[in-house]
């Protein structure tokens, strides 16, 4: 599906998304075991699931309408409400990341009553935040997954091992495929979550894959988020 909307719509998206009036959080499952051939986040002793780690959502500066670039070729998602409506027509169904062996279906994530971001309820399923654009449409699509679950590596256990140019292939409900190339992977302390980089304006289709990192064996908690940033390279 293709629409004719200006990049001003993207600005409205970021502004509404980042001023929800509450924090957005990503739960981190802490039970870990085993080792990885691609990652250094090997097994601390098993721990029980910890509390959600709040991710602040301050307002993001947006450009004026006069600064808008030419209209994107695909429709924009402007808010959690309109995103949910759009998702009834188009939604991600499968994600593949060959470099780290990911092949997973999607669940839809929203905002919980306590103002936190919902998280997948199984180890090997990723979640698409429906308040962000459908993967492949203009804007930053946000996808979350667990790093470990009940003592075993989960779907994003090796997210930190992705390198520049690694492909992320997302199948969608209309039979189309959106392919992204990883730009970079970074780890941020939870107290310094890069809200503007994750949820802020984009004039192109982008992807943000998020999991937990920085396990502290003393606190028995994850102290950071691992985020892979990617850009669409083909349909």
Secondary structure by P-SEA (a helix, b strand, c coil): cbbbbcaaaaaaaaaaaaaccbbbbbbbbccccccccccccccccccccccbbbbbbcbbbbbccccccccccbbbbccaaaaaaaaacccccbbbbccccccbbbbbbccccccbbbccccccbbbbcccccccccccbbbbbbbcccccccccccccccccccbbbbbbccccbbbbbbbccccccccccccccccccccccbbbbbbbbcccccccccccbbbbbbbbbccc
